[in-house]
């Protein structure tokens, strides 16, 4: 990286932080999708209020 100037190093650092945040967000979304899929495949965990009234 010696050939990079100060501005290029700053930009690279900024882009690397943005990439890391994006990777973390993708992982979080993946966990949410997996949890949602698991919850849906197990069916409702408790009767809804509507069915309890009848």
C-alpha positions as a printed Julia matrix, in Angstrom:
54×3 Matrix{Float64}:
   0.0     0.0    0.0
   3.01    2.29  -0.07
   2.1     3.57  -3.49
  -1.28    4.82  -2.27
  -1.57    8.43  -1.24
  -3.16    9.58   1.96
  -6.52   10.23   0.29
  -6.59    6.77  -1.29
  -5.78    5.11   2.05
  -8.6     7.0    3.74
 -11.03    6.02   1.02
  -9.9     2.39   1.19
 -10.36    2.38   4.95
 -13.83    3.88   4.6
 -14.82    1.32   1.97
 -13.52   -1.55   4.14
 -15.65   -0.36   7.07
 -18.68   -0.09   4.8
 -18.03   -3.61   3.5
 -17.76   -4.99   7.03
 -21.04   -3.32   8.04
 -22.74   -4.71   4.93
 -21.46   -8.21   5.7
 -22.8    -7.95   9.24
 -26.18   -6.78   7.95
 -26.35   -9.68   5.48
 -25.57  -12.12   8.3
 -28.29  -10.52  10.47
 -30.85  -10.77   7.65
 -29.85  -14.39   7.06
 -30.44  -15.2   10.74
 -33.85  -13.5   10.64
 -34.87  -15.43   7.52
 -33.74  -18.73   9.05
 -35.64  -18.0   12.26
 -38.75  -17.04  10.32
 -38.54  -20.2    8.21
 -38.08  -22.33  11.33
 -41.01  -20.65  13.06
 -43.25  -21.11  10.01
 -42.29  -24.76   9.59
 -43.14  -25.5   13.23
 -46.61  -24.0   12.86
 -48.27  -21.65  15.29
 -46.86  -21.96  18.78
 -50.09  -20.99  20.52
 -53.71  -20.53  19.54
 -54.61  -17.11  18.28
 -56.92  -14.9   20.27
 -59.54  -15.26  17.6
 -59.74  -19.05  18.0
 -59.79  -18.76  21.79
 -63.07  -16.84  21.68
 -64.99  -19.67  20.04
